[in-house]
Amino acid sequence: MHAWLQSIGLTPAKSLTLGPLAVPDELFADFFRGCVDGDGTVLVYIDRYHLAKSERYVYERLYLSLVSASRPFVEWIQKTILRLVGVRGAIHDSGGRRPRPLWVLRYAKAESIRLLGWMYYAPNVPCLTRKRVKAEKFLAPLGYASARPSGRPRVGWLYNVEATESVRGLAGVE
């Protein structure tokens, strides 16, 4: 097992030396889901920071992130996801006072929704339940609203439309 793990790119002290791995594209969603389960976050919260300016500025935030001490590893993940899913994300240092930086690959709301649907492609895929529970409401088409509410528009919601064949097509319903 040790020899096989090294043959695909894992190394001793992997958190500092990890780089690109030999993960086939058809398994990459599962690999990425495992990385998020181990060293990532599905963060959902209500942002009320600008509430004093206007009640319209209260909205839901969603971030999907992965942390690693190896920048080459998160760069490889980012490039592979861009190629496979078409979302870019951003890499930044998590800050803090430590001898080595921790790199965070983060996807914001619209990109996170696409990634969640990609990595949880079936209801029975192996995953960490507490992270999947946070993702659940973003896995189904969000539906319809009769009128646009105050606040920022919700990604994926369709406003002022009837449930027609064309709308069902937009929502991915056959």
C-alpha positions, 0 to 999 in steps of 0.5 A: 500500500505504501509503495502504491501511495507513493507511486500516485504522488503521496509522500512522507510529510505530505502536508508540506510536500504534496503536489499533483497526484495521478487521479483520473478525471472520472474519479476526481469528484470523489477525490475532491469530496474526500479532500473537502471532508478531511481538510475543507469547509462547507460554510453557510451563513446569513450575512447581516454586515450591511443591515444598518445601510438597508434591510435589502443587504441581508443575504445568505452566503455560501463558501466551499473551501479546502486548506493545505500547507502545500500551495502546489497541491491547491494550485493543482486542485484549482486547475483541475476543477477549472478544467473539469467544472469550469469554476476558478475559485481563489487561493489565498494565505489563511493568515495567522502567525505560523512558520509556514502559510496555510493555503486556502482554495475558496469558491464563493456562492455560484461556484460553490453551488456548481461544485456541490452538485458535481461532487455530490452527484448521487445521494448515496456517495460516501461522504461526511454527513455533517458537510453534506447536510449543509450542502443539501439545500443547494443540490436541488434546483432552487425553484420559483418565486412569484416576485423578487424579494428584497436583498440580493438575488439568489443564484439559481432562483427563477423570478416572475416565471411560470413552470413551463417546459422551457423553465423546466429545461433551465432547471435541468428537469426532463 
